[in-house]
Amino acid sequence: MGTWAMPETQADRDQVDKILSNPLPCGKDGENALDAIANLIGDDHLCDEIIFRARRNPRYTANFLIREKLREWSMMDGKGKWIKGKWDGNIWRPNNEH
């Protein structure tokens, strides 16, 4: 299925910031982290990685994995700051300015 949800609006990004402001334990089978980001960040690879880590250690925090996905999408820089851009219906297009 690929990717089905991205934090496209400022309100979405604010919600992601709120979620990531504290450690986000995966929980048993990843349900804690996946429920927290539902409708904000949906990606098969991210979900699989959260579930894999959760099965090894339910207390593993998903913050790093989530930030890595946002960096992969060019939505966040290496310091955890949002990159300005826009969703064009298919992909996030970063502005030239950061």
N, CA, C and O atoms as a CHARMM CRD file, in Angstrom:
* protein
*
  392
    1    1 MET  N      0.81900  -1.19300   0.00000 PROA 1      0.00000
    2    1 MET  CA     0.00000   0.00000   0.00000 PROA 1      0.00000
    3    1 MET  C      0.86200   1.25500   0.00000 PROA 1      0.00000
    4    1 MET  O      0.45400   2.26800  -0.56900 PROA 1      0.00000
    5    2 GLY  N      2.03600   1.22600   0.61600 PROA 2      0.00000
    6    2 GLY  CA     2.91700   2.39300   0.58200 PROA 2      0.00000
    7    2 GLY  C      2.60900   3.40000   1.65500 PROA 2      0.00000
    8    2 GLY  O      2.55400   3.07600   2.84200 PROA 2      0.00000
    9    3 THR  N      2.40900   4.62600   1.22300 PROA 3      0.00000
   10    3 THR  CA     2.14900   5.74100   2.13400 PROA 3      0.00000
   11    3 THR  C      0.71000   6.19500   1.96000 PROA 3      0.00000
   12    3 THR  O      0.23900   6.37200   0.83600 PROA 3      0.00000
   13    4 TRP  N      0.01400   6.38300   3.07100 PROA 4      0.00000
   14    4 TRP  CA    -1.38400   6.81700   2.98300 PROA 4      0.00000
   15    4 TRP  C     -1.69000   8.05800   3.81400 PROA 4      0.00000
   16    4 TRP  O     -2.78900   8.60400   3.72000 PROA 4      0.00000
   17    5 ALA  N     -0.74300   8.51000   4.61900 PROA 5      0.00000
   18    5 ALA  CA    -0.98900   9.72800   5.39800 PROA 5      0.00000
   19    5 ALA  C      0.32500  10.44000   5.67300 PROA 5      0.00000
   20    5 ALA  O      1.32600   9.82100   6.03300 PROA 5      0.00000
   21    6 MET  N      0.29700  11.77300   5.49300 PROA 6      0.00000
   22    6 MET  CA     1.43800  12.62100   5.79400 PROA 6      0.00000
   23    6 MET  C      0.92100  13.84800   6.54500 PROA 6      0.00000
   24    6 MET  O     -0.22000  14.25900   6.33600 PROA 6      0.00000
   25    7 PRO  N      1.73600  14.43200   7.40800 PROA 7      0.00000
   26    7 PRO  CA     1.30200  15.64700   8.10500 PROA 7      0.00000
   27    7 PRO  C      1.38000  16.85000   7.15700 PROA 7      0.00000
   28    7 PRO  O      2.38900  17.55200   7.10600 PROA 7      0.00000
   29    8 GLU  N      0.31200  17.06700   6.42000 PROA 8      0.00000
   30    8 GLU  CA     0.29200  18.07200   5.35800 PROA 8      0.00000
   31    8 GLU  C      0.06000  19.48900   5.84300 PROA 8      0.00000
   32    8 GLU  O      0.59900  20.42700   5.25600 PROA 8      0.00000
   33    9 THR  N     -0.71700  19.67500   6.88600 PROA 9      0.00000
   34    9 THR  CA    -1.07000  21.01400   7.35000 PROA 9      0.00000
   35    9 THR  C     -0.24800  21.41000   8.56900 PROA 9      0.00000
   36    9 THR  O      0.38400  20.56600   9.20400 PROA 9      0.00000
   37   10 GLN  N     -0.26200  22.68600   8.88600 PROA 10     0.00000
   38   10 GLN  CA     0.43200  23.15400  10.08000 PROA 10     0.00000
   39   10 GLN  C     -0.17800  22.51900  11.32800 PROA 10     0.00000
   40   10 GLN  O      0.54400  22.18700  12.26800 PROA 10     0.00000
   41   11 ALA  N     -1.47900  22.35100  11.34500 PROA 11     0.00000
   42   11 ALA  CA    -2.13200  21.69700  12.48900 PROA 11     0.00000
   43   11 ALA  C     -1.63400  20.26000  12.64500 PROA 11     0.00000
   44   11 ALA  O     -1.41000  19.80000  13.76500 PROA 11     0.00000
   45   12 ASP  N     -1.46100  19.55000  11.53000 PROA 12     0.00000
   46   12 ASP  CA    -0.91200  18.19300  11.57600 PROA 12     0.00000
   47   12 ASP  C      0.50200  18.20600  12.14000 PROA 12     0.00000
   48   12 ASP  O      0.84600  17.38900  12.99400 PROA 12     0.00000
   49   13 ARG  N      1.31500  19.13500  11.65900 PROA 13     0.00000
   50   13 ARG  CA     2.70400  19.21700  12.12100 PROA 13     0.00000
   51   13 ARG  C      2.76200  19.58500  13.60300 PROA 13     0.00000
   52   13 ARG  O      3.60600  19.06900  14.33700 PROA 13     0.00000
   53   14 ASP  N      1.88400  20.46000  14.03900 PROA 14     0.00000
   54   14 ASP  CA     1.82000  20.80200  15.46500 PROA 14     0.00000
   55   14 ASP  C      1.47300  19.57400  16.29900 PROA 14     0.00000
   56   14 ASP  O      2.02700  19.37700  17.38100 PROA 14     0.00000
   57   15 GLN  N      0.56300  18.75500  15.80000 PROA 15     0.00000
   58   15 GLN  CA     0.17700  17.53000  16.51100 PROA 15     0.00000
   59   15 GLN  C      1.34700  16.54600  16.56600 PROA 15     0.00000
   60   15 GLN  O      1.57600  15.91100  17.59600 PROA 15     0.00000
   61   16 VAL  N      2.07900  16.42000  15.46900 PROA 16     0.00000
   62   16 VAL  CA     3.25600  15.54600  15.45800 PROA 16     0.00000
   63   16 VAL  C      4.29000  16.06300  16.46200 PROA 16     0.00000
   64   16 VAL  O      4.87400  15.27800  17.21000 PROA 16     0.00000
   65   17 ASP  N      4.51600  17.37600  16.48000 PROA 17     0.00000
   66   17 ASP  CA     5.45000  17.95900  17.45200 PROA 17     0.00000
   67   17 ASP  C      5.03300  17.62900  18.87600 PROA 17     0.00000
   68   17 ASP  O      5.87200  17.29400  19.71100 PROA 17     0.00000
   69   18 LYS  N      3.74100  17.72200  19.15300 PROA 18     0.00000
   70   18 LYS  CA     3.22800  17.41100  20.48400 PROA 18     0.00000
   71   18 LYS  C      3.48600  15.93900  20.82800 PROA 18     0.00000
   72   18 LYS  O      3.91300  15.62300  21.93900 PROA 18     0.00000
   73   19 ILE  N      3.22900  15.05400  19.88300 PROA 19     0.00000
   74   19 ILE  CA     3.44400  13.62200  20.10100 PROA 19     0.00000
   75   19 ILE  C      4.92200  13.33600  20.35800 PROA 19     0.00000
   76   19 ILE  O      5.26100  12.55100  21.24300 PROA 19     0.00000
   77   20 LEU  N      5.79700  13.97300  19.58200 PROA 20     0.00000
   78   20 LEU  CA     7.22500  13.69900  19.68600 PROA 20     0.00000
   79   20 LEU  C      7.92000  14.46700  20.80200 PROA 20     0.00000
   80   20 LEU  O      9.11400  14.27600  21.03400 PROA 20     0.00000
   81   21 SER  N      7.19500  15.32400  21.48800 PROA 21     0.00000
   82   21 SER  CA     7.80700  16.11100  22.55900 PROA 21     0.00000
   83   21 SER  C      8.15200  15.26700  23.77500 PROA 21     0.00000
   84   21 SER  O      8.92500  15.70100  24.62900 PROA 21     0.00000
   85   22 ASN  N      7.59500  14.07800  23.86200 PROA 22     0.00000
   86   22 ASN  CA     7.89000  13.13300  24.93900 PROA 22     0.00000
   87   22 ASN  C      8.21100  11.78100  24.31500 PROA 22     0.00000
   88   22 ASN  O      7.82500  11.51700  23.17600 PROA 22     0.00000
   89   23 PRO  N      8.92000  10.91800  25.05400 PROA 23     0.00000
   90   23 PRO  CA     9.17600   9.57800  24.52600 PROA 23     0.00000
   91   23 PRO  C      7.85800   8.86200  24.19300 PROA 23     0.00000
   92   23 PRO  O      6.90400   8.90300  24.96900 PROA 23     0.00000
   93   24 LEU  N      7.82800   8.21500  23.04100 PROA 24     0.00000
   94   24 LEU  CA     6.63800   7.50400  22.57700 PROA 24     0.00000
   95   24 LEU  C      6.93900   6.00500  22.52900 PROA 24     0.00000
   96   24 LEU  O      7.39300   5.49700  21.50400 PROA 24     0.00000
   97   25 PRO  N      6.68500   5.28500  23.64600 PROA 25     0.00000
   98   25 PRO  CA     6.94300   3.84700  23.64400 PROA 25     0.00000
   99   25 PRO  C      6.06100   3.15000  22.60200 PROA 25     0.00000
  100   25 PRO  O      4.89100   3.49300  22.43300 PROA 25     0.00000
  101   26 CYS  N      6.64200   2.17100  21.91300 PROA 26     0.00000
  102   26 CYS  CA     5.89500   1.43500  20.88900 PROA 26     0.00000
  103   26 CYS  C      4.69500   0.71100  21.47700 PROA 26     0.00000
  104   26 CYS  O      3.61200   0.72000  20.89200 PROA 26     0.00000
  105   27 GLY  N      4.88600   0.08000  22.64100 PROA 27     0.00000
  106   27 GLY  CA     3.81700  -0.72600  23.22700 PROA 27     0.00000
  107   27 GLY  C      3.78900  -2.11000  22.60200 PROA 27     0.00000
  108   27 GLY  O      4.48600  -2.37800  21.62300 PROA 27     0.00000
  109   28 LYS  N      2.99100  -2.97000  23.16900 PROA 28     0.00000
  110   28 LYS  CA     2.88900  -4.34600  22.66900 PROA 28     0.00000
  111   28 LYS  C      2.45100  -4.33000  21.20300 PROA 28     0.00000
  112   28 LYS  O      1.42900  -3.73500  20.86100 PROA 28     0.00000
  113   29 ASP  N      3.21700  -4.97400  20.35600 PROA 29     0.00000
  114   29 ASP  CA     2.95000  -5.05000  18.91200 PROA 29     0.00000
  115   29 ASP  C      2.87600  -3.68300  18.23400 PROA 29     0.00000
  116   29 ASP  O      2.35900  -3.58000  17.12200 PROA 29     0.00000
  117   30 GLY  N      3.38200  -2.63200  18.87900 PROA 30     0.00000
  118   30 GLY  CA     3.44900  -1.31100  18.26700 PROA 30     0.00000
  119   30 GLY  C      2.18700  -0.47900  18.36400 PROA 30     0.00000
  120   30 GLY  O      2.14100   0.63800  17.84900 PROA 30     0.00000
  121   31 GLU  N      1.15200  -1.01100  19.02300 PROA 31     0.00000
  122   31 GLU  CA    -0.14200  -0.32100  18.99000 PROA 31     0.00000
  123   31 GLU  C     -0.11000   1.06700  19.61900 PROA 31     0.00000
  124   31 GLU  O     -0.83000   1.95200  19.15900 PROA 31     0.00000
  125   32 ASN  N      0.68700   1.28700  20.64000 PROA 32     0.00000
  126   32 ASN  CA     0.73000   2.60200  21.28100 PROA 32     0.00000
  127   32 ASN  C      1.22700   3.66400  20.30500 PROA 32     0.00000
  128   32 ASN  O      0.58600   4.70000  20.12800 PROA 32     0.00000
  129   33 ALA  N      2.36400   3.40600  19.67700 PROA 33     0.00000
  130   33 ALA  CA     2.92800   4.37100  18.73600 PROA 33     0.00000
  131   33 ALA  C      2.05800   4.51300  17.49000 PROA 33     0.00000
  132   33 ALA  O      1.82700   5.62400  17.01200 PROA 33     0.00000
  133   34 LEU  N      1.57900   3.39200  16.97000 PROA 34     0.00000
  134   34 LEU  CA     0.77000   3.45500  15.74700 PROA 34     0.00000
  135   34 LEU  C     -0.54700   4.19200  15.98600 PROA 34     0.00000
  136   34 LEU  O     -1.00000   4.94000  15.11900 PROA 34     0.00000
  137   35 ASP  N     -1.16000   3.99100  17.13900 PROA 35     0.00000
  138   35 ASP  CA    -2.39200   4.72000  17.46000 PROA 35     0.00000
  139   35 ASP  C     -2.12300   6.21600  17.59000 PROA 35     0.00000
  140   35 ASP  O     -2.94300   7.03800  17.18300 PROA 35     0.00000
  141   36 ALA  N     -0.96700   6.56400  18.16100 PROA 36     0.00000
  142   36 ALA  CA    -0.64000   7.97700  18.37300 PROA 36     0.00000
  143   36 ALA  C     -0.46900   8.73200  17.06100 PROA 36     0.00000
  144   36 ALA  O     -0.81700   9.90900  16.96800 PROA 36     0.00000
  145   37 ILE  N      0.07000   8.05400  16.04300 PROA 37     0.00000
  146   37 ILE  CA     0.32700   8.75400  14.77400 PROA 37     0.00000
  147   37 ILE  C     -0.73300   8.48500  13.70700 PROA 37     0.00000
  148   37 ILE  O     -0.64100   8.99300  12.59000 PROA 37     0.00000
  149   38 ALA  N     -1.73500   7.68600  14.05800 PROA 38     0.00000
  150   38 ALA  CA    -2.80000   7.37400  13.09300 PROA 38     0.00000
  151   38 ALA  C     -3.36900   8.65400  12.50200 PROA 38     0.00000
  152   38 ALA  O     -3.56700   9.63400  13.21900 PROA 38     0.00000
  153   39 ASN  N     -3.62900   8.65300  11.22200 PROA 39     0.00000
  154   39 ASN  CA    -4.18000   9.77900  10.46300 PROA 39     0.00000
  155   39 ASN  C     -3.19500  10.92600  10.27200 PROA 39     0.00000
  156   39 ASN  O     -3.51700  11.90200   9.59300 PROA 39     0.00000
  157   40 LEU  N     -2.00000  10.83100  10.85700 PROA 40     0.00000
  158   40 LEU  CA    -0.97400  11.86000  10.66800 PROA 40     0.00000
  159   40 LEU  C      0.16500  11.33700   9.80000 PROA 40     0.00000
  160   40 LEU  O      0.61000  12.00100   8.86400 PROA 40     0.00000
  161   41 ILE  N      0.62800  10.12400  10.13200 PROA 41     0.00000
  162   41 ILE  CA     1.74200   9.51000   9.41900 PROA 41     0.00000
  163   41 ILE  C      1.38400   8.05600   9.18200 PROA 41     0.00000
  164   41 ILE  O      1.30900   7.26100  10.11900 PROA 41     0.00000
  165   42 GLY  N      1.16600   7.72000   7.93800 PROA 42     0.00000
  166   42 GLY  CA     0.83700   6.34800   7.58200 PROA 42     0.00000
  167   42 GLY  C      1.74600   5.86200   6.48600 PROA 42     0.00000
  168   42 GLY  O      1.70600   6.37200   5.36600 PROA 42     0.00000
  169   43 ASP  N      2.57100   4.87500   6.79900 PROA 43     0.00000
  170   43 ASP  CA     3.53400   4.36400   5.84200 PROA 43     0.00000
  171   43 ASP  C      3.83400   2.91600   6.19300 PROA 43     0.00000
  172   43 ASP  O      4.15000   2.60400   7.34100 PROA 43     0.00000
  173   44 ASP  N      3.73700   2.02700   5.20300 PROA 44     0.00000
  174   44 ASP  CA     3.95700   0.60100   5.45400 PROA 44     0.00000
  175   44 ASP  C      5.31000   0.31600   6.08800 PROA 44     0.00000
  176   44 ASP  O      5.39200  -0.42400   7.06900 PROA 44     0.00000
  177   45 HSD  N      6.36200   0.89100   5.54300 PROA 45     0.00000
  178   45 HSD  CA     7.70000   0.61900   6.07000 PROA 45     0.00000
  179   45 HSD  C      7.82100   1.09100   7.51500 PROA 45     0.00000
  180   45 HSD  O      8.37200   0.37400   8.35000 PROA 45     0.00000
  181   46 LEU  N      7.31900   2.27500   7.82200 PROA 46     0.00000
  182   46 LEU  CA     7.37200   2.78800   9.19900 PROA 46     0.00000
  183   46 LEU  C      6.57900   1.88000  10.12800 PROA 46     0.00000
  184   46 LEU  O      7.05600   1.53600  11.21000 PROA 46     0.00000
  185   47 CYS  N      5.39100   1.49300   9.72500 PROA 47     0.00000
  186   47 CYS  CA     4.56800   0.60500  10.55900 PROA 47     0.00000
  187   47 CYS  C      5.27200  -0.71900  10.80900 PROA 47     0.00000
  188   47 CYS  O      5.28700  -1.21500  11.93500 PROA 47     0.00000
  189   48 ASP  N      5.85300  -1.29200   9.76900 PROA 48     0.00000
  190   48 ASP  CA     6.57100  -2.55400   9.91900 PROA 48     0.00000
  191   48 ASP  C      7.74100  -2.40600  10.88600 PROA 48     0.00000
  192   48 ASP  O      7.98200  -3.28000  11.72000 PROA 48     0.00000
  193   49 GLU  N      8.45900  -1.30300  10.77000 PROA 49     0.00000
  194   49 GLU  CA     9.61600  -1.07100  11.64300 PROA 49     0.00000
  195   49 GLU  C      9.18600  -0.88400  13.09400 PROA 49     0.00000
  196   49 GLU  O      9.84200  -1.40300  13.99800 PROA 49     0.00000
  197   50 ILE  N      8.11300  -0.16300  13.33300 PROA 50     0.00000
  198   50 ILE  CA     7.60200   0.02300  14.69600 PROA 50     0.00000
  199   50 ILE  C      7.17200  -1.32200  15.27900 PROA 50     0.00000
  200   50 ILE  O      7.49200  -1.62900  16.42700 PROA 50     0.00000
  201   51 ILE  N      6.45900  -2.11400  14.50800 PROA 51     0.00000
  202   51 ILE  CA     6.00200  -3.42800  14.98600 PROA 51     0.00000
  203   51 ILE  C      7.20200  -4.33100  15.27400 PROA 51     0.00000
  204   51 ILE  O      7.22500  -5.01800  16.29600 PROA 51     0.00000
  205   52 PHE  N      8.18700  -4.33900  14.39700 PROA 52     0.00000
  206   52 PHE  CA     9.38900  -5.14600  14.60500 PROA 52     0.00000
  207   52 PHE  C     10.08300  -4.76300  15.90800 PROA 52     0.00000
  208   52 PHE  O     10.42600  -5.62600  16.71600 PROA 52     0.00000
  209   53 ARG  N     10.28600  -3.45200  16.10700 PROA 53     0.00000
  210   53 ARG  CA    10.96400  -2.99000  17.32900 PROA 53     0.00000
  211   53 ARG  C     10.13100  -3.29300  18.56700 PROA 53     0.00000
  212   53 ARG  O     10.67600  -3.66900  19.60600 PROA 53     0.00000
  213   54 ALA  N      8.82400  -3.13300  18.46400 PROA 54     0.00000
  214   54 ALA  CA     7.93200  -3.36900  19.61300 PROA 54     0.00000
  215   54 ALA  C      7.97100  -4.82500  20.05400 PROA 54     0.00000
  216   54 ALA  O      7.95000  -5.11400  21.25000 PROA 54     0.00000
  217   55 ARG  N      8.02600  -5.72100  19.11500 PROA 55     0.00000
  218   55 ARG  CA     8.05200  -7.14500  19.46400 PROA 55     0.00000
  219   55 ARG  C      9.34700  -7.52500  20.18100 PROA 55     0.00000
  220   55 ARG  O      9.36900  -8.45900  20.98200 PROA 55     0.00000
  221   56 ARG  N     10.40800  -6.80700  19.89100 PROA 56     0.00000
  222   56 ARG  CA    11.68100  -7.04600  20.57200 PROA 56     0.00000
  223   56 ARG  C     11.72000  -6.34900  21.93000 PROA 56     0.00000
  224   56 ARG  O     12.30700  -6.86100  22.88300 PROA 56     0.00000
  225   57 ASN  N     11.08500  -5.16900  22.01000 PROA 57     0.00000
  226   57 ASN  CA    11.07300  -4.40000  23.25500 PROA 57     0.00000
  227   57 ASN  C      9.90100  -3.42200  23.22200 PROA 57     0.00000
  228   57 ASN  O     10.00900  -2.37600  22.58200 PROA 57     0.00000
  229   58 PRO  N      8.78300  -3.72500  23.89000 PROA 58     0.00000
  230   58 PRO  CA     7.60400  -2.84700  23.86900 PROA 58     0.00000
  231   58 PRO  C      7.87600  -1.43800  24.40800 PROA 58     0.00000
  232   58 PRO  O      7.11100  -0.51100  24.14000 PROA 58     0.00000
  233   59 ARG  N      8.95300  -1.27900  25.15700 PROA 59     0.00000
  234   59 ARG  CA     9.28700   0.05200  25.69300 PROA 59     0.00000
  235   59 ARG  C     10.15500   0.86600  24.74800 PROA 59     0.00000
  236   59 ARG  O     10.45900   2.02500  25.03200 PROA 59     0.00000
  237   60 TYR  N     10.55800   0.27500  23.62700 PROA 60     0.00000
  238   60 TYR  CA    11.34400   1.01100  22.63400 PROA 60     0.00000
  239   60 TYR  C     10.54300   2.23900  22.20500 PROA 60     0.00000
  240   60 TYR  O      9.34800   2.13800  21.92400 PROA 60     0.00000
  241   61 THR  N     11.19900   3.39200  22.15700 PROA 61     0.00000
  242   61 THR  CA    10.47800   4.60100  21.75900 PROA 61     0.00000
  243   61 THR  C     10.57600   4.80200  20.25200 PROA 61     0.00000
  244   61 THR  O     11.64300   4.64000  19.65900 PROA 61     0.00000
  245   62 ALA  N      9.46100   5.15400  19.65100 PROA 62     0.00000
  246   62 ALA  CA     9.34400   5.28100  18.19400 PROA 62     0.00000
  247   62 ALA  C      9.74300   6.66000  17.68000 PROA 62     0.00000
  248   62 ALA  O      9.70300   6.89000  16.47100 PROA 62     0.00000
  249   63 ASN  N     10.12200   7.57500  18.55000 PROA 63     0.00000
  250   63 ASN  CA    10.42300   8.94400  18.14000 PROA 63     0.00000
  251   63 ASN  C     11.45100   9.00000  17.00900 PROA 63     0.00000
  252   63 ASN  O     11.24900   9.69300  16.01200 PROA 63     0.00000
  253   64 PHE  N     12.55300   8.26700  17.17100 PROA 64     0.00000
  254   64 PHE  CA    13.60600   8.28100  16.16000 PROA 64     0.00000
  255   64 PHE  C     13.08200   7.76600  14.82200 PROA 64     0.00000
  256   64 PHE  O     13.35000   8.36500  13.78100 PROA 64     0.00000
  257   65 LEU  N     12.34500   6.67300  14.84100 PROA 65     0.00000
  258   65 LEU  CA    11.81300   6.09400  13.59800 PROA 65     0.00000
  259   65 LEU  C     10.88500   7.07300  12.88300 PROA 65     0.00000
  260   65 LEU  O     10.92300   7.19300  11.65900 PROA 65     0.00000
  261   66 ILE  N     10.06000   7.76500  13.64700 PROA 66     0.00000
  262   66 ILE  CA     9.11900   8.72800  13.06500 PROA 66     0.00000
  263   66 ILE  C      9.88000   9.90000  12.45400 PROA 66     0.00000
  264   66 ILE  O      9.58800  10.31700  11.33300 PROA 66     0.00000
  265   67 ARG  N     10.85300  10.43000  13.18900 PROA 67     0.00000
  266   67 ARG  CA    11.64800  11.54500  12.64800 PROA 67     0.00000
  267   67 ARG  C     12.42500  11.11900  11.40000 PROA 67     0.00000
  268   67 ARG  O     12.54400  11.89200  10.44900 PROA 67     0.00000
  269   68 GLU  N     12.95000   9.89600  11.40400 PROA 68     0.00000
  270   68 GLU  CA    13.66000   9.40000  10.22800 PROA 68     0.00000
  271   68 GLU  C     12.74100   9.34600   9.01000 PROA 68     0.00000
  272   68 GLU  O     13.16300   9.68800   7.90600 PROA 68     0.00000
  273   69 LYS  N     11.50200   8.92500   9.19600 PROA 69     0.00000
  274   69 LYS  CA    10.55100   8.87900   8.07800 PROA 69     0.00000
  275   69 LYS  C     10.28700  10.28600   7.56500 PROA 69     0.00000
  276   69 LYS  O     10.23100  10.50000   6.35400 PROA 69     0.00000
  277   70 LEU  N     10.12400  11.24500   8.46500 PROA 70     0.00000
  278   70 LEU  CA     9.89100  12.63000   8.04900 PROA 70     0.00000
  279   70 LEU  C     11.11000  13.20500   7.33000 PROA 70     0.00000
  280   70 LEU  O     10.95600  13.99400   6.39700 PROA 70     0.00000
  281   71 ARG  N     12.30600  12.82700   7.74400 PROA 71     0.00000
  282   71 ARG  CA    13.52200  13.24600   7.03300 PROA 71     0.00000
  283   71 ARG  C     13.57300  12.59200   5.64600 PROA 71     0.00000
  284   71 ARG  O     13.93900  13.23800   4.66400 PROA 71     0.00000
  285   72 GLU  N     13.20900  11.32500   5.57600 PROA 72     0.00000
  286   72 GLU  CA    13.18200  10.62100   4.29000 PROA 72     0.00000
  287   72 GLU  C     12.25400  11.33100   3.30900 PROA 72     0.00000
  288   72 GLU  O     12.54600  11.41300   2.11600 PROA 72     0.00000
  289   73 TRP  N     11.14900  11.83600   3.81300 PROA 73     0.00000
  290   73 TRP  CA    10.18400  12.56000   2.97600 PROA 73     0.00000
  291   73 TRP  C     10.59100  14.01000   2.73500 PROA 73     0.00000
  292   73 TRP  O      9.86100  14.74300   2.06800 PROA 73     0.00000
  293   74 SER  N     11.74400  14.44500   3.26300 PROA 74     0.00000
  294   74 SER  CA    12.23000  15.83400   3.16800 PROA 74     0.00000
  295   74 SER  C     11.27300  16.81200   3.83800 PROA 74     0.00000
  296   74 SER  O     11.16000  17.96400   3.42100 PROA 74     0.00000
  297   75 MET  N     10.58600  16.34900   4.87800 PROA 75     0.00000
  298   75 MET  CA     9.68300  17.21700   5.62200 PROA 75     0.00000
  299   75 MET  C     10.35900  17.77900   6.86600 PROA 75     0.00000
  300   75 MET  O      9.91200  18.78600   7.41600 PROA 75     0.00000
  301   76 MET  N     11.44100  17.13100   7.31500 PROA 76     0.00000
  302   76 MET  CA    12.12200  17.53300   8.53200 PROA 76     0.00000
  303   76 MET  C     13.62200  17.46400   8.27100 PROA 76     0.00000
  304   76 MET  O     14.10300  16.59300   7.54500 PROA 76     0.00000
  305   77 ASP  N     14.35900  18.40700   8.88200 PROA 77     0.00000
  306   77 ASP  CA    15.80800  18.37400   8.71600 PROA 77     0.00000
  307   77 ASP  C     16.45300  17.50500   9.79000 PROA 77     0.00000
  308   77 ASP  O     15.76000  16.93800  10.63400 PROA 77     0.00000
  309   78 GLY  N     17.75800  17.40400   9.75800 PROA 78     0.00000
  310   78 GLY  CA    18.48600  16.56300  10.69100 PROA 78     0.00000
  311   78 GLY  C     18.41800  17.00800  12.13500 PROA 78     0.00000
  312   78 GLY  O     18.74800  16.24300  13.04100 PROA 78     0.00000
  313   79 LYS  N     17.99300  18.24500  12.35500 PROA 79     0.00000
  314   79 LYS  CA    17.87000  18.77100  13.71800 PROA 79     0.00000
  315   79 LYS  C     16.44600  18.67500  14.24900 PROA 79     0.00000
  316   79 LYS  O     16.16000  19.16200  15.34200 PROA 79     0.00000
  317   80 GLY  N     15.55400  18.05500  13.48700 PROA 80     0.00000
  318   80 GLY  CA    14.17200  17.90900  13.92000 PROA 80     0.00000
  319   80 GLY  C     13.29800  19.12100  13.64600 PROA 80     0.00000
  320   80 GLY  O     12.22900  19.26500  14.24000 PROA 80     0.00000
  321   81 LYS  N     13.74500  19.99000  12.75200 PROA 81     0.00000
  322   81 LYS  CA    12.97100  21.18000  12.37700 PROA 81     0.00000
  323   81 LYS  C     12.24000  20.91300  11.07000 PROA 81     0.00000
  324   81 LYS  O     12.76700  20.27000  10.16200 PROA 81     0.00000
  325   82 TRP  N     11.02900  21.41500  10.99500 PROA 82     0.00000
  326   82 TRP  CA    10.22400  21.22800   9.78900 PROA 82     0.00000
  327   82 TRP  C     10.80300  22.01600   8.62900 PROA 82     0.00000
  328   82 TRP  O     11.26400  23.14300   8.80800 PROA 82     0.00000
  329   83 ILE  N     10.78200  21.43100   7.45000 PROA 83     0.00000
  330   83 ILE  CA    11.20400  22.09200   6.22300 PROA 83     0.00000
  331   83 ILE  C      9.95000  22.61000   5.53900 PROA 83     0.00000
  332   83 ILE  O      8.99200  21.86600   5.32900 PROA 83     0.00000
  333   84 LYS  N      9.96200  23.89500   5.19100 PROA 84     0.00000
  334   84 LYS  CA     8.79700  24.47300   4.52900 PROA 84     0.00000
  335   84 LYS  C      8.62500  23.85900   3.14900 PROA 84     0.00000
  336   84 LYS  O      9.59600  23.60900   2.43400 PROA 84     0.00000
  337   85 GLY  N      7.38600  23.62700   2.79600 PROA 85     0.00000
  338   85 GLY  CA     7.08300  23.04200   1.50000 PROA 85     0.00000
  339   85 GLY  C      5.58600  22.88400   1.34800 PROA 85     0.00000
  340   85 GLY  O      4.80600  23.48300   2.08800 PROA 85     0.00000
  341   86 LYS  N      5.19700  22.08100   0.39100 PROA 86     0.00000
  342   86 LYS  CA     3.76500  21.84300   0.18700 PROA 86     0.00000
  343   86 LYS  C      3.55000  20.46500  -0.39300 PROA 86     0.00000
  344   86 LYS  O      4.42600  19.89900  -1.04500 PROA 86     0.00000
  345   87 TRP  N      2.38300  19.94500  -0.14600 PROA 87     0.00000
  346   87 TRP  CA     1.94600  18.65500  -0.67800 PROA 87     0.00000
  347   87 TRP  C      1.30000  18.92400  -2.01500 PROA 87     0.00000
  348   87 TRP  O      0.36700  19.72200  -2.09800 PROA 87     0.00000
  349   88 ASP  N      1.77400  18.27600  -3.06500 PROA 88     0.00000
  350   88 ASP  CA     1.18900  18.52300  -4.38500 PROA 88     0.00000
  351   88 ASP  C      0.20700  17.44100  -4.80800 PROA 88     0.00000
  352   88 ASP  O     -0.18800  17.37400  -5.97200 PROA 88     0.00000
  353   89 GLY  N     -0.18900  16.58700  -3.85200 PROA 89     0.00000
  354   89 GLY  CA    -1.12300  15.51900  -4.15300 PROA 89     0.00000
  355   89 GLY  C     -0.43700  14.18500  -4.36800 PROA 89     0.00000
  356   89 GLY  O     -1.06700  13.13200  -4.27300 PROA 89     0.00000
  357   90 ASN  N      0.86700  14.22900  -4.66000 PROA 90     0.00000
  358   90 ASN  CA     1.64000  13.00800  -4.86700 PROA 90     0.00000
  359   90 ASN  C      2.87200  12.92500  -3.97900 PROA 90     0.00000
  360   90 ASN  O      3.27200  11.83800  -3.56000 PROA 90     0.00000
  361   91 ILE  N      3.47100  14.07200  -3.69600 PROA 91     0.00000
  362   91 ILE  CA     4.74600  14.09700  -2.97700 PROA 91     0.00000
  363   91 ILE  C      4.89700  15.43700  -2.25600 PROA 91     0.00000
  364   91 ILE  O      4.31200  16.44200  -2.66000 PROA 91     0.00000
  365   92 TRP  N      5.68000  15.43500  -1.19700 PROA 92     0.00000
  366   92 TRP  CA     6.01600  16.67500  -0.48600 PROA 92     0.00000
  367   92 TRP  C      7.09800  17.38800  -1.28000 PROA 92     0.00000
  368   92 TRP  O      8.13900  16.80700  -1.58700 PROA 92     0.00000
  369   93 ARG  N      6.85100  18.63000  -1.60600 PROA 93     0.00000
  370   93 ARG  CA     7.80700  19.42300  -2.37000 PROA 93     0.00000
  371   93 ARG  C      8.37900  20.51100  -1.46500 PROA 93     0.00000
  372   93 ARG  O      7.71800  21.51600  -1.20600 PROA 93     0.00000
  373   94 PRO  N      9.61500  20.31000  -0.98100 PROA 94     0.00000
  374   94 PRO  CA    10.21200  21.33100  -0.12100 PROA 94     0.00000
  375   94 PRO  C     10.49300  22.60100  -0.88400 PROA 94     0.00000
  376   94 PRO  O     10.85400  22.57000  -2.06000 PROA 94     0.00000
  377   95 ASN  N     10.32000  23.74100  -0.19100 PROA 95     0.00000
  378   95 ASN  CA    10.73900  25.02200  -0.75300 PROA 95     0.00000
  379   95 ASN  C     12.25500  25.05100  -0.73300 PROA 95     0.00000
  380   95 ASN  O     12.87500  24.22300  -0.06500 PROA 95     0.00000
  381   96 ASN  N     12.85800  25.96900  -1.43800 PROA 96     0.00000
  382   96 ASN  CA    14.30300  26.10000  -1.42100 PROA 96     0.00000
  383   96 ASN  C     14.81800  26.65200  -0.10500 PROA 96     0.00000
  384   96 ASN  O     15.98100  26.44800   0.24400 PROA 96     0.00000
  385   97 GLU  N     13.96700  27.34500   0.62100 PROA 97     0.00000
  386   97 GLU  CA    14.38200  27.92000   1.89400 PROA 97     0.00000
  387   97 GLU  C     14.13600  26.92200   3.02300 PROA 97     0.00000
  388   97 GLU  O     13.21400  26.11200   2.92200 PROA 97     0.00000
  389   98 HSD  N     14.90300  26.95400   4.05700 PROA 98     0.00000
  390   98 HSD  CA    14.73300  26.08800   5.20300 PROA 98     0.00000
  391   98 HSD  C     14.49800  26.95800   6.36100 PROA 98     0.00000
  392   98 HSD  O     14.31900  26.46800   7.47600 PROA 98     0.00000
